[in-house]
Amino acid sequence: MTLRLPGADGTLRTYEPRTEPLALTTGAPFTSRTVFSAAHVVADPFADTTPDSPAAIDWDATLAFRRHLWSHGLGVAEAMDTAQRGMGLDWAGAAELIRRSAAEAKTVGGLIACGVGTDQLTGPATLAEVRAAYEEQLALVETSGARSILMASRALAAAASGPEDYLDVYGHLLRQSSEPVVLHWLGPMFDPALEGYWGSSDLDAATDTFLEVIAAHPDKVEGIKVSLLDAQREIDIRRRLPQGVRCYTGDDFNYPELIAGDEKGFSHALLGIFDPLGPLAAEAVRVLDTGNTAGFRELLDPTVELSRHLFQAPTRFYKTGVVFLAWLAGHQSHFTMVGGLQSARSLPHFARAYELADGLGLFPDPKLAEERMKSLLALYGVTQ
């Protein structure tokens, strides 16, 4: 059986799907790295909504996917960029997602950390309003019993006049947090509204401010998540962190080498690409736990081509590919996204994502994935 898949040049090519998934096992908890997968949300396909409507979520399927990640030993990074925060999922939906997922984590004993932002602010805001919005969300996450991830704020980026405003806002939040948090630096390739974060578009200057926040409150910063798609900058930041502060890579282009590390250290992981790669990523980390770095790289390096494809510019639309692969893998019954974001990538993009994921053996049921891919191709007018 073969499929005719469209390429970027408009021509059709023949692809022969694999018939067996990659053989993977589950095992003991990770010992060498702490690994989170940022998780997507599953839309309710029967909701009568528009792209401007509040998100309608299929809660059963959304929580089932989190149980899937936990079952492989991964932590869940909840209500993050991958869950379409600010791109279809508003604060009301995110708050409900945090409450439900944190409760589910307690039930199954899963590791969870949740995004704290300011997305209840929908217009221009003062610095005081930004602080108050952060405080509201921080209180909800702490009450839920989850770890907190202080996300980059569009409102703060718009309101801040320079580095001192970032030092003031983050210092205020860290002083009042009840537990150490993870600080998240999300680059403008993921969200253009975050250009100039930390008070400067000069990354060296921004890095200095970011590290100044951490140095002033090392007891309140459990770790940092760096999402700049710049491996060397992450390594440089990692080497300048105070002792005891972890670096979680958010680099979906260079994660194998950053997690493997070097003689001076390594990164833990908090990655959107581990949503579709969950079982394979878990297998790789368990190999790394044995001290077999080469075996870890042998498993994970071949996934980079798929990740770079999903996260290609405009990078913020990577969520579409993530949900597409979840549908092909059988984790949800449909390819519908909140905000109608399933339309954000082209058919050739989907075809290549299918081909790469299938080649890696990511689909538990390759025949199901093939049939679903055929149905999408037929919808676009590609006959087999």
Buried (B, 14 or more C-beta within 10 A) or exposed (E): EEBBBBEEEEEBEEBEBBEEBBEBEEEEEBEBBBBBBBBBBBBBBEBEBEEEBBBBBBBEBBBBBBBBBBBBBBBBBBBBBBBBBBBBBBBEBBBBBBBBBBBBBEEEEBBBBBBBBBBBBEEEBEBEBBBBBBBBBBBBBBEBEBBBBBBBBBBBBBBBEEBEBBBEBBBBBBEEBEEBBBBBBBBBBBBEBBEBBBBBEEBEEBBBBBBBBBEBBBEBBBBBBBBBBBBEBBBEBBEBBEEEBBBBBBBBBBBBBBBBBEEEEBBBBBBBBBBBBBBBBBBBBBBBBEEBBEBBBEBBBBBBEBBBBBBBEEBBBBBBBBBBBBBBBEBBEBBBBBBBBBEBBEBBBBBBBBBBBBBBBBBBEBEBBBEBBBEBBEEEEBEE
